[in-house]
C-alpha cells in the first residue's frame, strides 16, 4: 500500500501529536504532607514531602524521584526526623 504525499503528511502529523501528548505531564498533589507528582505516559517526576514515622520517630521524607517507562532512574528521597525524640512509643 503506497501513501500519497497528503496522506503521509497527515500520518506524520498524527504521530507527532501522539508523541507530544505522551510527554505532557499532569500535576497530582497528594494529601500526605505536600508531595507533588508530575505524571505523563512516558515519565513521572515526584517531589517528595511526606509525613512519615521510622524507628519510633516522626519526621518527613523529602527529595526527588524520576521514573522513565516505569523504571526509577533517580531517587534521592531521605527521612528527616523531627527534633522531638520518641514521639511514638514502642509496643510493650
N, C-alpha and C positions, 0 to 999 in steps of 0.2 A: 504494500500500500504506500503510495507516494503522496506526500502532502504538498500542496502548493504554497507559495510564499505567504499568503494571507493566513492560512491555517497554521503554518509554522510559527508565525508571529503571535497568534492567539494562544497556542500551546506554550510558547516561551513565556508570555505574559502571565498565564495561569500558573506556571511553575514558579515564577518569581514571587507572585502573590502568596502562594502556599508556603514557600520558604520564609518569607518575611513574617507571615502570621505565626510561624513556629518560633520566631525569635522575639516576639513582643511579649514582655512579661506582664503578669497580673500581680498586683500587690495584695498580700494576705497578712493581716495583723492578727496575731494570736493573743489570747487573753491569759497569758501566763507570766506577765511581768513586763512585757514590751517587745517580744520577739516579732520581727518583721521578715516576711518571706516574699521574694520576688520570683514568681514561678512562670516559666514558659514551657512549651512542649519539649524542647531540647535541653534546657538547663534550668537550674534554680540557684538563687543566692539567698542565704539565710543569715540575718543579723541577729545573733542570739542575745537575749537579755531575759533570762528565765529565772524565776524564783525557784530555789531547789533546796534540798537538805542532803547532807552527806556525812556519814560518821557522827550522827547526833549533833551536827552543826547546821544552822541555816545560812543561806547566802544566795548568790546569784551565779548563773552560768552565763558568761559573756564572751563573745567572739564572733567569728565569721566562718561560714561553711559554704563551699561552692560545689555543686553537683552538675556533671555533664553526662547526659544519657544515662541517668540512674546510678552513676558511679561518683563517689566523692573524690574530688581531685585536690581540695584544700580544706583543712579543718584546723582551726586554732582556738576553739572554744575551751574555756577553762573555768573551774569552780573557784569563786572568790568568796571566802567565808565572811560573815558579819563579824563585828567586833565583840558581840555578846557571846560569851562562852557557854556551852552546854545548854542551849535553849531547849533542845529536845532531850528528855531523859531516857536512858535505855530501859527496856522492859525488864523488870526484876522478878 
